[in-house]
């Protein structure tokens, strides 16, 4: 898979080294532009539909995190390239795909590009995923407690579960049930089935997903028409179901 990328680095020598390494060892990466500060980088991001940004942390008039905060709907992956290891936690909090330390190791660079390639390939597969009829439903049931007993629900009929404080809304195709159990309870109860935690408030039946829309975390459209945001921290977890 081809990746469209830009380099954001204020030092010319560092840009030259990274560009040369990418050209020689990462043939699937096409560099569409280079920037030496966050303003130039932001303009390139607005201009191009990017898959990957190689991003130095410290630059004049702002840093990498200032740039990422300006980008409202981030659909690209980020590989941080820096001489300082103390930014690693903040980079992780900004959902970096990889963290490269200078001087750049060629093996680490190749590994970083391979990780981003895999993420983007899964994204594209998921984006074009079409829901197919469930011809072989598993014989799986879950019970919902009620005052006079309990209701039995076919697990395959659950589209998604939504947290509501210490309650959970169980959404079916044309109805919903409110249950006095936490979302964590249902995440554990449904752990043997294809349910993915895509957000702190949502647990989704992967078989009910009909579309994925790219973004920082992106969003999914499920079979009852509901569009649900995917948190950036849960993006990889969701994509792992589509191999």
ROLUM-791136 format. One record per residue (C-alpha): residue number from 1; residue in three letters; chain; z negated, y, x. Coordinates in nm, 4 decimals, padded with zeros to 6 digits. Example, Ala and Ser with C-alpha at 12.3 -4.5 7.8 and 13.67 -1.06 7.14 Angstrom:
residues 2
<resi=1	resn=ALA	chain=A	z=-00.7800	y=-00.4500	x=01.2300>;
<resi=2	resn=SER	chain=A	z=-00.7140	y=-00.1060	x=01.3670>;
***
This chain:
residues 243
<resi=1	resn=UNK	chain=A	z=00.0000	y=00.0000	x=00.0000>;
<resi=2	resn=UNK	chain=A	z=00.0918	y=00.3479	x=00.1251>;
<resi=3	resn=UNK	chain=A	z=-00.1874	y=00.6042	x=00.1412>;
<resi=4	resn=UNK	chain=A	z=-00.1250	y=00.9800	x=00.1227>;
<resi=5	resn=UNK	chain=A	z=-00.3772	y=01.1628	x=00.3376>;
<resi=6	resn=UNK	chain=A	z=-00.4753	y=01.4930	x=00.4960>;
<resi=7	resn=UNK	chain=A	z=-00.6803	y=01.5711	x=00.8072>;
<resi=8	resn=UNK	chain=A	z=-00.9567	y=01.8304	x=00.7870>;
<resi=9	resn=UNK	chain=A	z=-01.0846	y=01.9168	x=01.1347>;
<resi=10	resn=UNK	chain=A	z=-01.1394	y=02.2535	x=01.3026>;
<resi=11	resn=UNK	chain=A	z=-01.0720	y=02.1322	x=01.6600>;
<resi=12	resn=UNK	chain=A	z=-00.7058	y=02.0964	x=01.7540>;
<resi=13	resn=UNK	chain=A	z=-00.7736	y=01.8269	x=02.0150>;
<resi=14	resn=UNK	chain=A	z=-00.9663	y=01.6152	x=01.7644>;
<resi=15	resn=UNK	chain=A	z=-00.6848	y=01.6516	x=01.5095>;
<resi=16	resn=UNK	chain=A	z=-00.4287	y=01.5485	x=01.7703>;
<resi=17	resn=UNK	chain=A	z=-00.6277	y=01.2371	x=01.8656>;
<resi=18	resn=UNK	chain=A	z=-00.6859	y=01.1315	x=01.5047>;
<resi=19	resn=UNK	chain=A	z=-00.3234	y=01.1969	x=01.4082>;
<resi=20	resn=UNK	chain=A	z=-00.1973	y=00.9925	x=01.7022>;
<resi=21	resn=UNK	chain=A	z=-00.4349	y=00.7033	x=01.6308>;
<resi=22	resn=UNK	chain=A	z=-00.3348	y=00.6965	x=01.2649>;
<resi=23	resn=UNK	chain=A	z=00.0351	y=00.7066	x=01.3495>;
<resi=24	resn=UNK	chain=A	z=00.0010	y=00.4204	x=01.5961>;
<resi=25	resn=UNK	chain=A	z=-00.2547	y=00.1926	x=01.4318>;
<resi=26	resn=UNK	chain=A	z=-00.2471	y=00.2749	x=01.0593>;
<resi=27	resn=UNK	chain=A	z=00.1204	y=00.2617	x=00.9556>;
<resi=28	resn=UNK	chain=A	z=00.0404	y=00.2659	x=00.5827>;
<resi=29	resn=UNK	chain=A	z=-00.1099	y=00.6168	x=00.6078>;
<resi=30	resn=UNK	chain=A	z=00.1173	y=00.9189	x=00.5609>;
<resi=31	resn=UNK	chain=A	z=-00.0352	y=01.2511	x=00.6661>;
<resi=32	resn=UNK	chain=A	z=00.0791	y=01.5241	x=00.4267>;
<resi=33	resn=UNK	chain=A	z=-00.1027	y=01.8126	x=00.5915>;
<resi=34	resn=UNK	chain=A	z=-00.3794	y=01.9342	x=00.8188>;
<resi=35	resn=UNK	chain=A	z=-00.6516	y=02.1946	x=00.7724>;
<resi=36	resn=UNK	chain=A	z=-00.8998	y=02.3559	x=01.0078>;
<resi=37	resn=UNK	chain=A	z=-01.1396	y=02.4960	x=00.7470>;
<resi=38	resn=UNK	chain=A	z=-01.2515	y=02.4216	x=00.3924>;
<resi=39	resn=UNK	chain=A	z=-01.0322	y=02.6898	x=00.2321>;
<resi=40	resn=UNK	chain=A	z=-00.7164	y=02.5436	x=00.3830>;
<resi=41	resn=UNK	chain=A	z=-00.8361	y=02.1954	x=00.2921>;
<resi=42	resn=UNK	chain=A	z=-00.9008	y=02.2954	x=-00.0692>;
<resi=43	resn=UNK	chain=A	z=-00.5491	y=02.4373	x=-00.0982>;
<resi=44	resn=UNK	chain=A	z=-00.4003	y=02.1102	x=00.0312>;
<resi=45	resn=UNK	chain=A	z=-00.6116	y=01.9080	x=-00.2116>;
<resi=46	resn=UNK	chain=A	z=-00.4905	y=02.1244	x=-00.4999>;
<resi=47	resn=UNK	chain=A	z=-00.1300	y=02.0936	x=-00.3841>;
<resi=48	resn=UNK	chain=A	z=-00.1071	y=01.7177	x=-00.3261>;
<resi=49	resn=UNK	chain=A	z=-00.2130	y=01.4058	x=-00.5133>;
<resi=50	resn=UNK	chain=A	z=-00.4090	y=01.2422	x=-00.2330>;
<resi=51	resn=UNK	chain=A	z=-00.5488	y=00.8968	x=-00.1729>;
<resi=52	resn=UNK	chain=A	z=-00.7552	y=00.9784	x=00.1349>;
<resi=53	resn=UNK	chain=A	z=-00.9111	y=01.2742	x=00.3150>;
<resi=54	resn=UNK	chain=A	z=-01.0270	y=01.2433	x=00.6757>;
<resi=55	resn=UNK	chain=A	z=-01.3035	y=01.5010	x=00.6822>;
<resi=56	resn=UNK	chain=A	z=-01.5025	y=01.6554	x=00.9650>;
<resi=57	resn=UNK	chain=A	z=-01.8479	y=01.7707	x=00.8576>;
<resi=58	resn=UNK	chain=A	z=-01.9067	y=02.0912	x=01.0508>;
<resi=59	resn=UNK	chain=A	z=-01.6422	y=02.3641	x=01.0217>;
<resi=60	resn=UNK	chain=A	z=-01.6315	y=02.7449	x=01.0196>;
<resi=61	resn=UNK	chain=A	z=-01.7351	y=02.9156	x=00.6954>;
<resi=62	resn=UNK	chain=A	z=-01.8785	y=02.6026	x=00.5336>;
<resi=63	resn=UNK	chain=A	z=-01.9009	y=02.2282	x=00.5768>;
<resi=64	resn=UNK	chain=A	z=-01.7528	y=01.9117	x=00.4292>;
<resi=65	resn=UNK	chain=A	z=-02.0061	y=01.8968	x=00.1475>;
<resi=66	resn=UNK	chain=A	z=-01.9186	y=02.2516	x=00.0396>;
<resi=67	resn=UNK	chain=A	z=-01.5573	y=02.1392	x=00.0103>;
<resi=68	resn=UNK	chain=A	z=-01.6374	y=01.8296	x=-00.1931>;
<resi=69	resn=UNK	chain=A	z=-01.8535	y=02.0351	x=-00.4276>;
<resi=70	resn=UNK	chain=A	z=-01.5537	y=02.2605	x=-00.5012>;
<resi=71	resn=UNK	chain=A	z=-01.3324	y=01.9677	x=-00.6057>;
<resi=72	resn=UNK	chain=A	z=-01.4108	y=01.9080	x=-00.9716>;
<resi=73	resn=UNK	chain=A	z=-01.2190	y=01.5861	x=-01.0380>;
<resi=74	resn=UNK	chain=A	z=-01.2015	y=01.3973	x=-00.7116>;
<resi=75	resn=UNK	chain=A	z=-00.9554	y=01.1082	x=-00.7160>;
<resi=76	resn=UNK	chain=A	z=-00.9281	y=01.0603	x=-00.3385>;
<resi=77	resn=UNK	chain=A	z=-01.1468	y=00.8566	x=-00.1053>;
<resi=78	resn=UNK	chain=A	z=-01.3243	y=01.0248	x=00.1848>;
<resi=79	resn=UNK	chain=A	z=-01.3651	y=00.9107	x=00.5442>;
<resi=80	resn=UNK	chain=A	z=-01.6045	y=01.1349	x=00.7346>;
<resi=81	resn=UNK	chain=A	z=-01.5215	y=01.1921	x=01.1014>;
<resi=82	resn=UNK	chain=A	z=-01.7998	y=01.3573	x=01.2985>;
<resi=83	resn=UNK	chain=A	z=-01.9875	y=01.3591	x=01.6258>;
<resi=84	resn=UNK	chain=A	z=-02.3223	y=01.3630	x=01.4443>;
<resi=85	resn=UNK	chain=A	z=-02.4893	y=01.0616	x=01.2857>;
<resi=86	resn=UNK	chain=A	z=-02.7550	y=01.2582	x=01.0941>;
<resi=87	resn=UNK	chain=A	z=-02.5092	y=01.3368	x=00.8136>;
<resi=88	resn=UNK	chain=A	z=-02.4722	y=00.9704	x=00.7208>;
<resi=89	resn=UNK	chain=A	z=-02.7151	y=00.9748	x=00.4276>;
<resi=90	resn=UNK	chain=A	z=-02.5618	y=01.2880	x=00.2776>;
<resi=91	resn=UNK	chain=A	z=-02.2164	y=01.1363	x=00.3234>;
<resi=92	resn=UNK	chain=A	z=-02.3341	y=00.8241	x=00.1417>;
<resi=93	resn=UNK	chain=A	z=-02.4693	y=01.0409	x=-00.1390>;
<resi=94	resn=UNK	chain=A	z=-02.1241	y=01.1974	x=-00.1628>;
<resi=95	resn=UNK	chain=A	z=-01.9725	y=00.8489	x=-00.1973>;
<resi=96	resn=UNK	chain=A	z=-01.7906	y=00.8394	x=00.1343>;
<resi=97	resn=UNK	chain=A	z=-01.5786	y=00.5297	x=00.1862>;
<resi=98	resn=UNK	chain=A	z=-01.6564	y=00.5247	x=00.5578>;
<resi=99	resn=UNK	chain=A	z=-01.8336	y=00.7208	x=00.8310>;
<resi=100	resn=UNK	chain=A	z=-01.6558	y=00.7444	x=01.1675>;
<resi=101	resn=UNK	chain=A	z=-01.8412	y=00.8710	x=01.4712>;
<resi=102	resn=UNK	chain=A	z=-01.6655	y=01.0517	x=01.7550>;
<resi=103	resn=UNK	chain=A	z=-01.5322	y=00.9423	x=01.9946>;
<resi=104	resn=UNK	chain=A	z=-01.3318	y=00.7451	x=01.7407>;
<resi=105	resn=UNK	chain=A	z=-01.3165	y=00.3695	x=01.7790>;
<resi=106	resn=UNK	chain=A	z=-00.9699	y=00.2360	x=01.6950>;
<resi=107	resn=UNK	chain=A	z=-01.1220	y=-00.0768	x=01.5403>;
<resi=108	resn=UNK	chain=A	z=-01.3505	y=00.1338	x=01.3200>;
<resi=109	resn=UNK	chain=A	z=-01.0596	y=00.3551	x=01.2158>;
<resi=110	resn=UNK	chain=A	z=-00.8528	y=00.0521	x=01.1149>;
<resi=111	resn=UNK	chain=A	z=-01.1529	y=-00.0868	x=00.9249>;
<resi=112	resn=UNK	chain=A	z=-01.1991	y=00.2430	x=00.7390>;
<resi=113	resn=UNK	chain=A	z=-00.8329	y=00.2554	x=00.6354>;
<resi=114	resn=UNK	chain=A	z=-00.8432	y=-00.1088	x=00.5232>;
<resi=115	resn=UNK	chain=A	z=-01.1459	y=-00.0390	x=00.3030>;
<resi=116	resn=UNK	chain=A	z=-00.9750	y=00.2587	x=00.1379>;
<resi=117	resn=UNK	chain=A	z=-00.6540	y=00.0576	x=00.0947>;
<resi=118	resn=UNK	chain=A	z=-00.8463	y=-00.2167	x=-00.0851>;
<resi=119	resn=UNK	chain=A	z=-01.0206	y=00.0355	x=-00.3124>;
<resi=120	resn=UNK	chain=A	z=-00.6911	y=00.2028	x=-00.4041>;
<resi=121	resn=UNK	chain=A	z=-00.5141	y=-00.1277	x=-00.4660>;
<resi=122	resn=UNK	chain=A	z=-00.7887	y=-00.2337	x=-00.7081>;
<resi=123	resn=UNK	chain=A	z=-00.7768	y=00.1085	x=-00.8736>;
<resi=124	resn=UNK	chain=A	z=-00.4037	y=00.0787	x=-00.9334>;
<resi=125	resn=UNK	chain=A	z=-00.4378	y=-00.2742	x=-01.0694>;
<resi=126	resn=UNK	chain=A	z=-00.7104	y=-00.1620	x=-01.3061>;
<resi=127	resn=UNK	chain=A	z=-00.5196	y=00.1458	x=-01.4150>;
<resi=128	resn=UNK	chain=A	z=-00.2336	y=-00.0727	x=-01.5369>;
<resi=129	resn=UNK	chain=A	z=-00.4528	y=-00.3460	x=-01.6788>;
<resi=130	resn=UNK	chain=A	z=-00.3555	y=-00.4457	x=-02.0328>;
<resi=131	resn=UNK	chain=A	z=-00.6023	y=-00.6163	x=-02.2625>;
<resi=132	resn=UNK	chain=A	z=-00.4737	y=-00.9613	x=-02.3559>;
<resi=133	resn=UNK	chain=A	z=-00.5834	y=-01.1621	x=-02.6606>;
<resi=134	resn=UNK	chain=A	z=-00.8955	y=-01.3681	x=-02.5994>;
<resi=135	resn=UNK	chain=A	z=-00.7618	y=-01.7151	x=-02.6757>;
<resi=136	resn=UNK	chain=A	z=-01.0459	y=-01.9021	x=-02.5057>;
<resi=137	resn=UNK	chain=A	z=-01.3683	y=-01.7404	x=-02.6160>;
<resi=138	resn=UNK	chain=A	z=-01.6815	y=-01.8768	x=-02.4575>;
<resi=139	resn=UNK	chain=A	z=-01.9369	y=-02.0145	x=-02.6998>;
<resi=140	resn=UNK	chain=A	z=-02.1994	y=-01.7546	x=-02.6107>;
<resi=141	resn=UNK	chain=A	z=-02.4427	y=-01.5880	x=-02.8463>;
<resi=142	resn=UNK	chain=A	z=-02.7195	y=-01.3330	x=-02.8225>;
<resi=143	resn=UNK	chain=A	z=-02.9963	y=-01.2735	x=-03.0747>;
<resi=144	resn=UNK	chain=A	z=-03.1008	y=-00.9292	x=-03.1954>;
<resi=145	resn=UNK	chain=A	z=-03.4584	y=-00.9156	x=-03.3295>;
<resi=146	resn=UNK	chain=A	z=-03.5104	y=-00.7767	x=-03.6789>;
<resi=147	resn=UNK	chain=A	z=-03.8160	y=-00.7300	x=-03.9017>;
<resi=148	resn=UNK	chain=A	z=-03.7376	y=-01.0370	x=-04.1089>;
<resi=149	resn=UNK	chain=A	z=-03.6016	y=-01.2561	x=-03.8269>;
<resi=150	resn=UNK	chain=A	z=-03.3043	y=-01.2059	x=-03.5987>;
<resi=151	resn=UNK	chain=A	z=-02.9286	y=-01.1505	x=-03.6083>;
<resi=152	resn=UNK	chain=A	z=-02.6890	y=-01.3621	x=-03.4014>;
<resi=153	resn=UNK	chain=A	z=-02.4036	y=-01.1805	x=-03.2262>;
<resi=154	resn=UNK	chain=A	z=-02.1125	y=-01.3345	x=-03.0387>;
<resi=155	resn=UNK	chain=A	z=-02.1258	y=-01.1912	x=-02.6858>;
<resi=156	resn=UNK	chain=A	z=-01.7467	y=-01.1550	x=-02.6853>;
<resi=157	resn=UNK	chain=A	z=-01.7756	y=-00.9125	x=-02.9778>;
<resi=158	resn=UNK	chain=A	z=-01.9850	y=-00.6666	x=-02.7757>;
<resi=159	resn=UNK	chain=A	z=-01.7685	y=-00.3791	x=-02.6474>;
<resi=160	resn=UNK	chain=A	z=-02.0390	y=-00.1883	x=-02.4616>;
<resi=161	resn=UNK	chain=A	z=-02.4113	y=-00.1150	x=-02.4586>;
<resi=162	resn=UNK	chain=A	z=-02.5477	y=00.2381	x=-02.4328>;
<resi=163	resn=UNK	chain=A	z=-02.8976	y=00.3424	x=-02.3275>;
<resi=164	resn=UNK	chain=A	z=-03.1012	y=00.5523	x=-02.5709>;
<resi=165	resn=UNK	chain=A	z=-03.4376	y=00.6086	x=-02.4010>;
<resi=166	resn=UNK	chain=A	z=-03.6232	y=00.2765	x=-02.4461>;
<resi=167	resn=UNK	chain=A	z=-03.3673	y=00.1604	x=-02.7004>;
<resi=168	resn=UNK	chain=A	z=-03.0143	y=00.0291	x=-02.6584>;
<resi=169	resn=UNK	chain=A	z=-02.7138	y=00.0831	x=-02.8818>;
<resi=170	resn=UNK	chain=A	z=-02.4975	y=-00.2291	x=-02.8952>;
<resi=171	resn=UNK	chain=A	z=-02.1455	y=-00.1230	x=-02.9878>;
<resi=172	resn=UNK	chain=A	z=-01.9175	y=-00.3744	x=-03.1570>;
<resi=173	resn=UNK	chain=A	z=-01.5579	y=-00.3140	x=-03.2654>;
<resi=174	resn=UNK	chain=A	z=-01.6497	y=-00.1378	x=-03.5904>;
<resi=175	resn=UNK	chain=A	z=-02.0270	y=-00.1052	x=-03.5875>;
<resi=176	resn=UNK	chain=A	z=-02.3324	y=-00.0614	x=-03.3696>;
<resi=177	resn=UNK	chain=A	z=-02.6834	y=-00.2014	x=-03.3572>;
<resi=178	resn=UNK	chain=A	z=-02.9938	y=-00.0193	x=-03.2324>;
<resi=179	resn=UNK	chain=A	z=-03.2349	y=-00.2506	x=-03.0539>;
<resi=180	resn=UNK	chain=A	z=-03.5812	y=-00.1741	x=-02.9165>;
<resi=181	resn=UNK	chain=A	z=-03.4982	y=-00.3072	x=-02.5703>;
<resi=182	resn=UNK	chain=A	z=-03.3950	y=-00.1152	x=-02.2579>;
<resi=183	resn=UNK	chain=A	z=-03.0435	y=-00.1243	x=-02.1134>;
<resi=184	resn=UNK	chain=A	z=-03.1913	y=-00.2956	x=-01.8070>;
<resi=185	resn=UNK	chain=A	z=-03.3041	y=-00.5791	x=-02.0340>;
<resi=186	resn=UNK	chain=A	z=-02.9485	y=-00.6335	x=-02.1600>;
<resi=187	resn=UNK	chain=A	z=-02.8033	y=-00.6006	x=-01.8104>;
<resi=188	resn=UNK	chain=A	z=-03.0211	y=-00.8947	x=-01.7056>;
<resi=189	resn=UNK	chain=A	z=-02.9648	y=-01.0897	x=-02.0288>;
<resi=190	resn=UNK	chain=A	z=-02.5853	y=-01.0588	x=-01.9929>;
<resi=191	resn=UNK	chain=A	z=-02.5715	y=-01.1019	x=-01.6152>;
<resi=192	resn=UNK	chain=A	z=-02.3959	y=-01.4408	x=-01.6405>;
<resi=193	resn=UNK	chain=A	z=-02.1120	y=-01.2856	x=-01.8383>;
<resi=194	resn=UNK	chain=A	z=-01.8494	y=-01.0248	x=-01.7524>;
<resi=195	resn=UNK	chain=A	z=-02.0540	y=-00.7134	x=-01.8200>;
<resi=196	resn=UNK	chain=A	z=-02.0438	y=-00.4328	x=-01.5636>;
<resi=197	resn=UNK	chain=A	z=-02.2940	y=-00.1506	x=-01.5230>;
<resi=198	resn=UNK	chain=A	z=-02.0590	y=00.1464	x=-01.4840>;
<resi=199	resn=UNK	chain=A	z=-02.3075	y=00.4287	x=-01.5401>;
<resi=200	resn=UNK	chain=A	z=-02.6837	y=00.4692	x=-01.5681>;
<resi=201	resn=UNK	chain=A	z=-02.6356	y=00.4788	x=-01.9456>;
<resi=202	resn=UNK	chain=A	z=-02.3552	y=00.2259	x=-01.9986>;
<resi=203	resn=UNK	chain=A	z=-02.3033	y=-00.1482	x=-01.9673>;
<resi=204	resn=UNK	chain=A	z=-01.9444	y=-00.2459	x=-02.0520>;
<resi=205	resn=UNK	chain=A	z=-01.7792	y=-00.5741	x=-02.1431>;
<resi=206	resn=UNK	chain=A	z=-01.5061	y=-00.5950	x=-01.8788>;
<resi=207	resn=UNK	chain=A	z=-01.2878	y=-00.7966	x=-02.1184>;
<resi=208	resn=UNK	chain=A	z=-01.2899	y=-00.4978	x=-02.3560>;
<resi=209	resn=UNK	chain=A	z=-01.1473	y=-00.2530	x=-02.0990>;
<resi=210	resn=UNK	chain=A	z=-00.7873	y=-00.1579	x=-02.1761>;
<resi=211	resn=UNK	chain=A	z=-00.7386	y=00.1301	x=-01.9329>;
<resi=212	resn=UNK	chain=A	z=-00.8867	y=00.2883	x=-01.6240>;
<resi=213	resn=UNK	chain=A	z=-00.8344	y=00.6561	x=-01.5409>;
<resi=214	resn=UNK	chain=A	z=-00.8724	y=00.7636	x=-01.1805>;
<resi=215	resn=UNK	chain=A	z=-01.1211	y=01.0301	x=-01.0728>;
<resi=216	resn=UNK	chain=A	z=-01.4280	y=01.0715	x=-00.8545>;
<resi=217	resn=UNK	chain=A	z=-01.5705	y=00.7787	x=-01.0440>;
<resi=218	resn=UNK	chain=A	z=-01.3014	y=00.7684	x=-01.3076>;
<resi=219	resn=UNK	chain=A	z=-01.3361	y=00.6536	x=-01.6651>;
<resi=220	resn=UNK	chain=A	z=-01.2504	y=00.3513	x=-01.8760>;
<resi=221	resn=UNK	chain=A	z=-01.1066	y=00.3242	x=-02.2234>;
<resi=222	resn=UNK	chain=A	z=-01.2366	y=00.0260	x=-02.4184>;
<resi=223	resn=UNK	chain=A	z=-01.0941	y=-00.1652	x=-02.7126>;
<resi=224	resn=UNK	chain=A	z=-01.2619	y=00.0455	x=-02.9835>;
<resi=225	resn=UNK	chain=A	z=-01.1024	y=00.3620	x=-02.8390>;
<resi=226	resn=UNK	chain=A	z=-01.4121	y=00.4997	x=-02.6684>;
<resi=227	resn=UNK	chain=A	z=-01.3626	y=00.6614	x=-02.3257>;
<resi=228	resn=UNK	chain=A	z=-01.6614	y=00.6166	x=-02.0939>;
<resi=229	resn=UNK	chain=A	z=-01.7207	y=00.7882	x=-01.7597>;
<resi=230	resn=UNK	chain=A	z=-01.7728	y=00.5696	x=-01.4543>;
<resi=231	resn=UNK	chain=A	z=-02.0272	y=00.7029	x=-01.2075>;
<resi=232	resn=UNK	chain=A	z=-01.8954	y=00.7274	x=-00.8533>;
<resi=233	resn=UNK	chain=A	z=-02.1741	y=00.5011	x=-00.7287>;
<resi=234	resn=UNK	chain=A	z=-02.0670	y=00.2234	x=-00.9704>;
<resi=235	resn=UNK	chain=A	z=-01.6926	y=00.2521	x=-00.9112>;
<resi=236	resn=UNK	chain=A	z=-01.6747	y=-00.0265	x=-00.6515>;
<resi=237	resn=UNK	chain=A	z=-01.8838	y=-00.2542	x=-00.8738>;
<resi=238	resn=UNK	chain=A	z=-01.6388	y=-00.2082	x=-01.1606>;
<resi=239	resn=UNK	chain=A	z=-01.3301	y=-00.2583	x=-00.9458>;
<resi=240	resn=UNK	chain=A	z=-01.4749	y=-00.5836	x=-00.8093>;
<resi=241	resn=UNK	chain=A	z=-01.4094	y=-00.7446	x=-01.1495>;
<resi=242	resn=UNK	chain=A	z=-01.0360	y=-00.6846	x=-01.1111>;
<resi=243	resn=UNK	chain=A	z=-00.9122	y=-00.8862	x=-00.8140>;
***
